[in-house]
Amino acid sequence: MSQRKTLEERIADRQAARPPLKEGKDFEHGPAKFVFFFLIAFVVGLHLVGLVILMLLGLH
């Protein structure tokens, strides 16, 4: 009877088969990269909009 490997063993095998990450080249998790850059752009955009509103109101 062949027994399947546990989930942890399958994950370890898959990670061992991957090539090593290149320093500064790879972002380990694609969706995390998207969320990170989206949040940075969102915060910068909010600051710019806030600055424009304050300038229009003469409160700068």
Secondary structure, DSSP 8 states (H G I E B T S, - for coil): ------HHHHHHHHHHHS----TTT--S-HHHHHHHHHHHHHHHHHHHHHHHHHHHHT--
